[in-house]
Amino acid sequence: METKKTVQISFIILLIMTLIALIYAIVTALKPELLASRSFSLYTGQPWNDLLTENATMANYILILERMAGGLGIAASIGGLFVLLTVFRKVEKWAWYYVLVVSIVGWGNNLLANILTKNSLIIVIILIGLSLVIVGLLLSAKIFLSQKKDSN
């Protein structure tokens, strides 16, 4: 019974983390200017509108890259949802590793980019996501990584 409850708690924590990532990715894909304008201003010290008027092609390129990153985030989040909703709850060892790798790479990449652009608001969101990953995976690590599975 203890194994089942621990996996359920871990599942809920990781589901919340994945939903936060999905919302973040959807916003990035649909409204890339929200993130790009803030990051651009923080990084360069210049207003986003100046770039729009002085070099609209460069601004559009930045928005394309931001939208593409959001699309990749959507894909990773949906993949994570499928894994969590199916094999993670069945305590398949590879599902634990999948969540570990995809989450750390996804959140870590975003953390690095937002540290470089000095975007403290997004850094807080990312740190929340990373904290949920760490708690969710540490909680269930012994169960997933042990050879013996308790079917209760």
N, C-alpha and C positions, 0 to 999 in steps of 0.2 A: 504494500500500500504506500509506503514511504517513497519508493521510486516513482510511482505514478503521480503523486502529489508534487514532488520536486520537478518532474518534467513538465507538469501543467503550469507551475509557477514560472519556470524558465521560459516556457512557450509564450505565456502572456507578456512577460517582460520583453522578449524578442519580437513579438508581434507589435507591441507599442513602438519599439525602435524602428521596425520596418515601415510602419504606417507614417511615422515622422519623416523617414527618408523618402517615402513615396510622395507625401505632400510637398516636401522641399523640392523634389525633382519635378513634379508637375508645375509648381510655380516657376521654377527655373526654365522649363521648356515653353510654357505659355506666356510668361511675362519676363523674358530675360533682362529687359531694361531695368527692372526693379533691383536686381543684384548688380548688374554691370554698371549702372550709373553710380550706385553707392561705392562699389569697389574702386571704380575709376577715379572718383573724386578723392577718396581716402589715399589711394596709391600715388596719384600724380599731384594732388593739391590743386587741381584745376576742375572747374565745373564740367559735368557731362555735356551740358548744352554747348559749351565752347567746342568740344570735339565734334558734336553733331553739325555745327555750322561751319567749322573750319575744315573738317575732313569726314564728311558723311560716309564715305566708302569704308574708312577705317572703323568708324562707329558701327556700321552695319556688319562688318567682319567680326567684331567683338561680340555682337548680338548673335550672330550665326554660331560662333564657338560656344557661347553660353547656352544657347538653345540645344546644341548637340550634346553638351554635357548633361543637360536636364533629361534629354532623351535616353542617354546611357543610364542615368540614375533611375529612370522609370523602368527600364529593362531589368536592371539589377534588383530593384525592389520587388517587381512582379515575380522574378525568379525566386527571390527570398520568400515571398508569400507562398508560392507553390511548395517549396521545400518545407516550410514551417507547417503548413496546413496538411501535409501528407506524411512524409517520412520522418520528420523530426519527432512528431508525437509517437511514432513507432520505435523510437530510440535506435535509428539507423546511424551508425558511427559516422558515416560520410556526411550526413546532414549537419552534424555538429561542426565538422571541419569546413563545410561549405559556408555556413553562417559566419564562422570565424574569418575565413579568408575574404569573402566578398564584403563583409562589414568593415573589417579593418582596412582593406584597400580603398573602399569607397569613402568611408568617413575620413581616413587618414589623408587621402589625396585632397579632399576638400579642406581639411584642417590646414595642411601646408599652404594651399593656395590662399586661404583667407588670412593666415598669419602674414604671408607676404604682402597682401593687399590691405592689411591692418583693419579688417572688417570684424570688429569685436562682437557685434550682434550675431553674426552668423557663426563665429567661433563658439559662442555660448550654446547655440543650437547643436553644433557638431559635438561639443563636449558632453552634452546631454545624451546624444545618440551613442557616442563611444562608451559612456558610463553604463548605459543600458545593455550594450553588447557585453561588456566586461562582467557585469552582475549576472546577466542571463546565462552566459556561457560558464562562468565559474560555478554557479549554482548547480549546473547539470554536468559538469566536467567528469566527476567521478563515475557517474552512471554511464555516460557515453563512452568514456575511455577505458573502462574496465572490461575485461574479457567476458565476465559473467553478467547477464542481464536478468534483473528481477522482473518477472512478468506480472507482478501484483500491481 
